[in-house]
């Protein structure tokens, strides 16, 4: 990796990934494109705590303002960093504790949020794409035990506790997958899920946690699901869901991240540039393109050629996703240590 000079430019509307454990020259060139506004990390980018700190530091020094760094770190099977990090249980486990004691479930949720947030912030990661607000209908393989509970009231309460823990650790939240992915069986990574329910049914159930938490969430990620009796577009490409419902009716003012544009369910919008434009025009603040550097370059160049530029509104919203940390080491963080004790006591 060549030494590079920090570049001054506003945060753009595309979140990209990097290929390995350290930045390559191609990574650096890509991350310095004016339309890049954030970076997402995966398991392939993690070897050890020390390596992760070095990688995140090398990303943060590339630009001013620095690029926010994200990860899918929910717990259970969706936890990209393992060795050296606390194992967070599947979210369904928290819901099961809540079913026996709402007090204990809430305490466990906040402890998990505190641990996740503190450990990510200590390693230079700004935020995680959590909590999952999808309801556990018992049908979706891709959601499954990632869901906290079937009850929208339980999901709302437990997600709020998780977010409180994350916020105390200085890490932003992302509620997903708006307006709800738990009802459909199909996996949007590989298929195009269709939810045939009427709007009233969705509003009575799946959308409740998003509506109740709209004023507390830092960001939201819509679902690549077509709610065919409401709108012909998937949630993430739908002005109805994003502008009329989320922003208008619910008053949400944070970042709206598209789900990964390489997923099969996003193919209904066309090629990668068309998908991004559909998401941005629908109301997304930032689009994600993961695991395909060539297509990411195609997206960046295509959007640039079509006149897309970083805007002050996008830059301002995305900047809020940066970690707000005090610099306290984990070993000296009393709140974090207490949360670790709570998790160990409540989850064998």
N, C-alpha and C positions, 0 to 999 in steps of 0.2 A: 504494500500500500504506500503510495506516494504521500508525502507531507502536503497538506493542502491549506490554503488560506481561507479563513472564515468569511462567508459571504453574507452581506446585509440584504435581506429581501423579506417581504411579508409572507405569511403562511398561505399556501394555496389550497386547492380543493381535492387533491388526490393523496391517498395514503398508500404507500408501497411497502414492500418487505426487503430484506437483504438475504444474500444467498447462504452465508455460512457463519463461522464463529468470529471472524474479523471482517472489516469492510474491504471489499475489493475496489480497484480503480473504477470499475463499471458501477458499483454501488454508489460511490462518491459522486460520480457524474450524474447518476439518476437522481440522487437525493438533493442535488443542487439545482435541479430543474425548477423554474419559477412556480410551477403548478403543484409541486409537492408541498404537503402541509403536515405530514406525520409519517411515522414508521410503525409497522407491526412486526413483532418478533414471534418465532415459532420454536418448537423443540429443537430443530436443527441448529438454532442459533445459541443453544445453551450447552456448556460443558461443565462449568463450575461457577460458583459465586464470583470468584476473582475475574474469570474471563468475561462474565456478563457485565460486571462493573466497567471493565475496560471497553467493551463494545458499546455500551450506552454512552459512556463518556466521549467516545470517538464520534458518535452520532450527534451528541449535543453541541460539540464544538464546531460542527460543519457550518452552521448558519446562525445568524442573529436576526430575529429571535430564534431560539433553538427549536428544533422539531420535536413535538411531543412524541413519546414512545409508548406504544400500547402492546397488550398481549391478551390472549384469551386465557384467563386464569380464574376459572369459576369454582374449581374443586371437582372431586370425582374424576371421571375420565377426561375432563377438559382442564388440564393443568399442565402447562407447557414446561415448567421448570420443576424438577423433582428433587434430585440429590442436592442437599444443602438447603432445601425449602421444606417447610412444614406441610405434611399431607393434609389437605382439606377434604373432608368427606363429601360425597355427593349431596346435592342440595335436598334431595328427598329425605336423607337422614335427618336433616334439621327439621323438616316437616313432620317426620315421625315422632321426634322428641316433642315438638309443639303439640301434637295430637294428645299426648299424655299430660303435658303441662305447658300451657302457653307461656308461663314465666320462664321455664327452663329453655323452651325453644327459642324465645326471643333473646335470652342471654347467650345461648350457643351461636345464634346467627350473628349477633354483634361481635362476639369473640372471633368468629371466622373472618368477618369483614376487617377487624383490626389486624389480625395476623396477615391476611392477604395484602392489605394496604401497606403495612409497615415493612414487610419483606420486599415487596416490589419497589417501594420508594427508596429503601436502603440500597438497592442495586441499580438505581437510576432509571427505573421504569415509571412512567408518569401516571398511567391508569390502566385498568383492566376492563374488558368488555363483559361486565357483570353489574348487576345481577340479572339472571334469567327470570323474566316475569311470566313466562308461558305457564299455563295451567296443565296439571297432570291428568289428562283424560284417559291414560292407560293404553293409548293406541299408537302414539308416535314413537318410533324407534330412535329417531335422531334427537328428540327431546328426552323422553324417558325419565331417568332419575336425575336429570339436570334440573327438573322442575321441583319447586319447593313443596307444592301441595295442589290438590284439586280445587280447594276453596279459594276464590279470589280475595276474600278477606284475610285468610291466612297468608297467602302470597304477599299481599300488600304489607301486612304487619312484619313479616319476616324479612322481606326485601328492605323495608325501611330500617330495620335493625342492622342488617348487613351494611347498608349505605352509611349509617351512623358510625359504624366501626371503621369503614374505609375513609370517611370524611375526617374522623379524628386522627387518622394516620396520614392525612394530607393527600389522599388519592381520590380522583374523580370516579364517577359511576357511569354506567351505560345500561339502561333497561332494554331488554330485547326479548322477543322479536315482535314489534308492534304490527298490527293489533292483536297478535296471538298466533303461535305456531303449534300449540299443543294438541289441537283438535284433529289435524290432518295426519294421515298415516305416512304419506310420501315424504321422502328425504329430499329437500330442495337442492342439496348438493348434486343429486343425480337425476331428479325428476322435476316435474312442474306440478307442485301440489295445488289442489283446488278445494276450497272450503265452500260448500254449497249452502251454508246457513244464511238466514236473513240477517239484516243489520241489527234488528232488535235482539236476536239471540246472542250475537257477538257482544253487543253493548251490555247485556245482562250478566255476562260471564267474563270472557277473556280480556276484554278491554278495561275492566275495572281497575286492576293494579296500575296501568298506565295513566288512567284518568286521575286516580287518587294521588299518584306520586309525581304528576307532571311538574309541580312546583318545586320538587326536591331533586329530581334527576338532573345530572349534568349533561347527559346525552342519551339519545335513543337510537336503536337500530331497528328498522322495519324488516318485516319478513318478506322473503321471496315466495309469497303465497298469493294466489288469485282468489279473492273472495267474490266468486262469480255472480252472486245475486246482489252485489253492492257496486262493483266496479270491474271492468274487464282487464284492468292493469294489476300486476302484482303490487303488494303493499308499498314496496320501495320505489315504485314508478308511478304512484297514484297521487295526484294533487288532492283528491278527495280525502284520503287518509292522512296525508302529511300536512297539507295546508288548511283544509277545512276543519278536520277533526283535531289533529295534534296541536297545531299552532293556533288555529282560530278558536275552536270550542274549548280546548283544554288549557290554552294560554302557555304552552311550552315554549321556552325561549333559549334552550340550549342547542347543542350540536345534534344534527341528524346525520348519522353515518349510514351509508348504504351497506348492505351485506356484500360479500365478495362477488364482484362482477363476473368471475370465471365460473360461478356455479351454474348448473344446468338450468335452473329455474329463471335465471336472468336472461337466457337466450331468447326469450319471447320478444325482447326489445331490439334484437338484431346483433350487429357486430359490437366489438368492445367500445368503440367511441359512441355509437348510438345508445348503448346501454348507459354509459356515463351521462350522456346528455339527457336521457329520459329521467334518470335519477335526480340530476341537478335541477332540471326544469320542474320536476314534481315537488321539489322542496328540500332535497338532501343538501346538507352543507358540505359534506365530504364523501367521496366515493373510494371504496377499497378495491384494489386489484392485487391478488396474492398468488404466489407460487408460479409465476410465469413472467420472467423479466422481459422477454421479447414483446409480449403483449402489453406489458406496462409501458415500455418505450413507445409502442404504437399508440397507446392511449394518450400519453403525454403530448406526443407530437401532433396527434389528431386534434385534441382539444385546443392546443395552441394555435394550430393552423385555422381553426374555426373561430378564433377570436376570444377564447376564454382566458381570463386573467385573474390573478388574485384580487380579492376585494377586501375593503376594510371590515365589512360585516363578517365575512368568513374568517379573516385573520383574528378579529376580536373574539369571536365565539370559540374558535379552536384553541386560542391561547389560554382559555379558562381550563383546559384539560390538563395543563401542566401540574405536576405534583407540587404540593405546598408543604414542604418538610422543614423541620427545625434542625436537622443535622445530628439528632441524638442517635447514638449507636444502638442497635437492637439489644445488646447486653445491658444497656443502661436505661432502656425504655420500660418503665414500670407498667404502663398500660398494656404493652405488647406481652410482657412476661406473665401478667395476670391472665390475659387472653389465652396464652399457651396452656396455662394450668387449667383453665376452664375447659378447653377443648380436650385435654388429656383425661380429665375427670368424667366428662359427659359422653365421650365417644371412645369406647374400648378399642 
